[in-house]
Amino acid sequence: MKGFSTTAVHGGEKRRKGEDSITNPIFQTSTYTFENTQEIIEYTQGLKERYEYGRYGNPTVRVAEKKLAALEGAEEAALFVSGMNCITSVLLAMLSRGDHIVLMDECYRKTRYFCQNILPKYGIEVTLVKTGDLKALRESLNKRTRLVISESPTNPYLSVVDFAELAEISKKNKVKVIIDSTLATPYNQRPLEHGIDIVIHSATKYLGGHNDLIGGVVLGNAAFISAIKEFRGALGGIMDPHSAYLLIRGLKSFPLRMERQNKNGMELAQFLAAHPKVRKVYYPGLETHPQCQIAQKQMQGYGGIVSFEIEGDGKKAARFIDHLKLPYIGPSFGGTESMVEQPAIISYYELSQEQRLEIGIKDELIRLALGIEDTVDIVADIKQALDHS
Ligand SMILES: *Cc1c(COP(=O)(O)O)cnc(C)c1O
C-alpha cells in the first residue's frame, strides 16, 4: 500500500477514465444495456463482468467502495444509502431466528433502537453489555451467540474498547465482531489489523466530510461482502451515484481534514481540561481518559469530538451554547464546520431526566464536534462563551 494520502487521492481509481476526464464520471443511470442476446447469456453465465441494473451496482459507487477498502486495509467494501441502512442490512443478512447477539451499550441511538425493538420481532435475542466490560461480555455469550457489535470510540463519551482482547474472545467463542468505527475513521484506527472481522462507518460524517451526503459502508473479507451485496440487492439500499461522487471527492482531502480535526480535538480538550468552569472532559487523547492506554495502543489520532460537562446545570450549558458564534448548533459531526449540541436536549429529548441519567447523559453535557477551522479561532470563541455563561 502507498501512503495514506496517496491512497485517498488515487486508490480505487482507474488511471484512464471516461473521455480522459481526471474526475470519476457520475454514472447517473438506472440500468445498463446489452449489445445482443449473446451478451446477456455470457453475462448470466459469469463469463463477462459488467453491470446489469442500478440496484445491484454502479461504476461510480464501485470506485468509492474500492477507495474505502484500500484506506481501511480491507479486501472489500459495500456502500449503502445511509449508515443506519448499512447497519440494519448487515445485521439482517447475518442473523436468523433463534440467534443471540451482544450489543455494547454506549451506541448510536438508532442502532440501539433497531437491536432492542426490531430484531426481537424476528426472534433474535439481544443482550446489552456495558461498553468495554469484557468480563460481562464473556458471561453473556452462549452457544446461540452469533455476533458482538460495538462502537469505539463511542458517542458522546468517547469510550474505547480493546480490539485485540475483543478479537481474542470472539475467536475463542466463534462469534463475529462488528466495530462501528465512525468516530475514528481509518485515518485514526484500522480495527481489521487487530483481528476484528467487520468494520462499519457512517460515511455521512468524516469520510464524506462536508455535511452534504448521507451514506454508510461495511468492510470485511471478499466472501462476506459479496454475501452482503446479495442482500443489498434485495433490500435495496445501495448508495446513489451522485452521493458516491461526492464521497470520492470528499475522500481526496480526507487525510488533510483528519489531521486538522485531530489537532483541533486535542487542543480543545487540553484547553477545556484546564478551564475552571469545566468540570469534566471526555477525550481519548487526554491522560485522564480511563482508556487512554488502550487508545494509545490502537489509535493514531483521537478525532475531532470532545465532550465535556460544564460547572452548573443544563440551563448553564444552554447559555454557553447560545453564546457561541463559530460552531453551528445541530446534530452530526465530521464535516468542515464545527458543530455543537447538548445531547440531553437534542438526541435524548424523548427520555425523562431520570432515564437519561440511567444511561449517563447529564443535562450539563456538551458535545463539541470540531471542524477544520483555525484552532485559535475556535479556542477564542469557546473562551468568550465560557466567560459569558
Ligand atoms: C451517524 C452515525 C450512524 C448513523 O449513520 P447515518 O449515516 O446517519 O445513517 C451510526 N453510527 C454512528 C457512530 C454514527 O455517528
The ligand as an ORCA input file, in Angstrom:
! r2SCAN-3c Opt
* xyz 0 1
  C     -24.284      8.912     12.366
  C     -23.958      7.596     12.912
  C     -24.629      6.444     12.499
  C     -25.775      6.501     11.523
  O     -25.354      6.906     10.263
  P     -26.303      7.670      9.207
  O     -25.409      7.898      8.051
  O     -26.776      8.931      9.875
  O     -27.452      6.753      8.928
  C     -24.240      5.229     13.032
  N     -23.238      5.143     13.929
  C     -22.576      6.228     14.349
  C     -21.483      6.072     15.350
  C     -22.910      7.482     13.870
  O     -22.261      8.557     14.308
*
